[in-house]
């Protein structure tokens, strides 16, 4: 749980998501005061107080990269659940800037959402319950999975697979387990390893692409304002990096 500051929001969001990148292969539950809404037309009563569009777009981009969604959307039209969590005395307006972002896999779980009235602060308390026990055996591995081609060029992974196979079949030497069963066990484990590696690489690639594209847009705007050979050179460098990322996808 955290609070996004009023200034430099997009930069702060990038820093937060870069910190959780190492957990991107796990189920995520994030919550806090995001200082922005996801749907201004439904979640802010003061229409003249425009929130920074780039902040909302940054948050939405990050949600896509890390496969996150706002569980409130499942309860938006239910009576007794408010669309707002914060009251601004300065703007005399209500907004929903406090919310959860959770992995899309949780959408198949039993979810209970509720909100409490504002008591000790300007923010209302939001409550989220997930019935995890019911899904303890949930199979999170996609049924239609294909090998990520770039893994074939990863020599570190080659060595890991060789070591794994050596250890696996060495452990089977003194057993009576049939060879076909041994191979079935090895293949199932290897498939899990490859899926995990593929997922990490793809998410890292998406994240790098997002960061580079954001920086590219920023530099192009600067270049439109005032021409600079240095900025033009930076743009060229980023474009080449993006081309390499696209070729490797």
C-alpha positions in Angstrom: 0.0 0.0 0.0 1.3 3.5 -0.9 0.3 7.0 -1.8 1.1 8.6 -5.1 2.4 12.2 -4.6 0.6 15.2 -6.2 3.6 16.1 -8.4 5.6 14.0 -10.9 3.0 11.3 -10.7 3.9 9.4 -13.9 7.6 9.3 -12.8 6.6 7.9 -9.4 4.4 5.3 -11.0 7.2 4.1 -13.2 9.5 3.8 -10.1 6.8 1.8 -8.2 6.3 -0.6 -11.1 10.0 -1.0 -11.7 10.3 -2.2 -8.1 7.5 -4.8 -8.4 8.8 -6.0 -11.8 10.7 -8.8 -10.1 7.4 -10.1 -8.8 5.7 -9.9 -12.1 5.5 -13.7 -12.4 3.4 -13.8 -9.2 -0.1 -12.9 -8.4 -0.2 -9.2 -7.4 -2.4 -7.2 -5.1 -1.7 -3.4 -5.0 -3.7 -0.8 -3.2 -3.4 2.8 -2.1 -4.1 6.5 -2.8 -3.2 6.7 -6.6 -4.1 10.4 -6.7 -5.9 9.9 -10.0 -9.0 8.2 -11.3 -9.2 5.5 -14.0 -12.5 6.8 -15.4 -12.9 10.5 -14.7 -16.4 10.7 -16.2 -17.7 8.3 -13.6 -15.3 8.8 -10.7 -15.0 12.6 -10.3 -17.9 15.0 -9.6 -16.0 18.2 -10.5 -15.7 18.0 -14.3 -13.8 21.3 -14.5 -10.9 20.0 -12.3 -9.1 18.0 -15.0 -6.7 15.4 -13.9 -3.4 14.9 -15.9 -4.3 12.6 -18.8 -0.7 11.3 -18.9 -1.0 10.0 -15.3 -4.1 8.0 -16.1 -2.5 6.7 -19.3 0.6 5.7 -17.5 -1.4 3.8 -14.9 -3.5 2.1 -17.6 -0.3 1.1 -19.5 1.2 -0.4 -16.4 -2.0 -2.3 -15.7 -1.8 -3.8 -19.2 1.9 -4.7 -18.8 1.4 -6.5 -15.5 -2.0 -7.9 -16.3 -3.8 -6.0 -13.6 -7.5 -4.9 -13.2 -9.6 -2.8 -10.9 -12.0 -5.2 -9.0 -14.3 -2.3 -8.3 -15.7 -2.6 -11.9 -17.4 -5.8 -10.8 -19.4 -3.9 -8.2 -19.9 -0.4 -9.7 -23.6 -0.6 -10.2 -24.4 -2.3 -6.9 -26.4 -0.2 -4.4 -24.7 1.0 -1.2 -21.3 0.9 -2.8 -20.1 4.5 -3.5 -18.3 5.5 -6.7 -16.2 7.9 -4.6 -13.5 7.5 -1.9 -12.2 11.0 -1.4 -13.7 14.5 -0.7 -11.7 17.6 -1.7 -12.6 20.5 0.6 -10.7 22.8 -1.7 -12.5 21.8 -4.9 -15.7 20.8 -3.1 -15.7 17.6 -5.2 -15.8 13.8 -4.8 -13.5 11.4 -6.6 -12.4 7.7 -6.5 -8.6 7.8 -6.2 -8.2 5.0 -3.6 -8.5 1.6 -5.2 -7.1 -1.9 -5.6 -5.3 -3.2 -8.7 -5.0 -7.0 -8.7 -3.9 -9.7 -11.1 -6.5 -10.6 -13.8 -6.3 -14.2 -12.7 -8.2 -13.2 -9.5 -11.2 -12.5 -11.7 -12.2 -16.2 -11.4 -12.0 -16.0 -7.6 -14.9 -15.2 -5.3 -14.5 -11.5 -4.7 -16.3 -9.4 -2.1 -15.9 -5.6 -2.2 -17.3 -3.0 0.2 -16.6 0.5 1.3 -16.9 2.3 4.6 -17.9 6.0 5.3 -15.2 8.6 5.8 -14.3 8.7 9.5 -10.9 9.9 10.6 -9.7 11.3 7.2 -10.9 12.7 3.9 -10.5 9.2 2.4 -13.1 6.4 2.8 -11.9 2.9 3.5 -12.2 0.3 0.8 -12.3 -3.5 1.6 -11.5 -6.4 -0.6 -11.9 -10.1 0.2 -10.7 -12.9 -2.0 -11.7 -16.5 -1.4 -8.2 -18.1 -2.1 -8.9 -21.4 -0.4 -11.5 -22.3 -2.9 -8.9 -22.0 -5.7 -6.0 -23.5 -4.0 -5.6 -26.0 -6.9 -6.1 -23.5 -9.6 -4.0 -24.3 -12.6 -2.4 -21.0 -13.7 -0.5 -22.5 -16.7 -2.2 -21.5 -20.0 -3.6 -24.4 -22.0 -2.4 -22.9 -25.3 1.3 -22.2 -24.8 4.0 -21.8 -27.4 7.8 -21.7 -26.9 9.3 -18.2 -26.8 11.8 -18.4 -29.8 14.5 -16.3 -28.1 14.9 -18.9 -25.4 16.6 -21.1 -28.0 19.5 -18.5 -28.0 19.8 -18.3 -24.3 23.0 -20.3 -23.5 22.4 -19.8 -19.7 19.1 -21.6 -20.0 20.8 -24.3 -22.1 23.1 -25.0 -19.2 20.3 -24.9 -16.7 18.4 -27.5 -18.7 21.4 -29.8 -19.0 22.0 -29.6 -15.3 18.4 -30.3 -14.6 18.2 -33.3 -16.8 21.4 -34.7 -15.4 20.2 -34.3 -11.8 16.7 -35.7 -12.6 17.9 -38.9 -14.4 20.7 -39.4 -11.9 18.1 -39.5 -9.1 16.1 -42.1 -11.1 19.0 -44.5 -11.6 18.3 -46.6 -8.5 14.5 -46.6 -8.9 12.1 -48.9 -10.6 10.3 -46.1 -12.3 9.7 -46.9 -16.0 11.7 -44.7 -18.5 8.6 -43.3 -20.1 7.3 -42.1 -16.7 10.8 -40.6 -16.0 10.6 -38.7 -19.3 7.0 -37.5 -18.6 8.1 -36.1 -15.2 11.1 -34.4 -16.8 9.1 -32.9 -19.7 6.3 -31.6 -17.3 8.9 -29.9 -15.1 10.8 -28.5 -18.1 7.6 -27.1 -19.5 7.0 -25.3 -16.3 10.5 -23.8 -16.3 10.1 -22.7 -20.0 6.7 -21.1 -19.3 8.1 -19.2 -16.3 11.2 -18.0 -18.3 9.0 -17.0 -21.3 6.6 -15.0 -19.1 9.4 -13.1 -17.4 11.1 -12.2 -20.8 7.9 -11.1 -22.4 6.9 -8.9 -19.5 10.4 -7.4 -19.3 10.2 -6.7 -23.1 6.8 -5.0 -22.7 8.0 -2.9 -19.9 11.1 -1.8 -21.7 9.0 -1.0 -24.8 6.6 1.1 -22.7 9.4 3.1 -21.0 11.2 3.7 -24.4 8.1 4.8 -26.2 7.2 7.2 -23.3 10.7 8.7 -23.5 10.5 8.9 -27.3 7.2 10.9 -27.1 8.7 13.2 -24.6 11.8 13.9 -26.8 9.7 14.4 -29.9 7.7 17.0 -28.2 10.9 18.8 -27.1 12.2 18.6 -30.6 9.0 20.2 -32.0 9.4 23.1 -29.6 13.1 23.6 -30.3 15.4 21.7 -32.7 18.4 20.2 -31.1 21.0 17.8 -32.7 21.5 16.1 -29.3 17.8 15.4 -29.0 17.6 14.1 -32.5 20.5 11.8 -31.7 18.7 10.5 -28.6 15.6 9.9 -30.6 17.6 7.9 -33.2 19.1 5.8 -30.4 15.7 5.0 -28.8 14.2 4.1 -32.2 17.0 1.6 -32.8 16.4 0.1 -29.3 12.7 -0.2 -30.1 13.4 -1.9 -33.4 15.6 -4.5 -31.7 12.9 -5.2 -29.1 10.3 -5.7 -31.8 12.5 -8.0 -33.8 13.1 -10.1 -30.7 9.5 -10.5 -29.8 
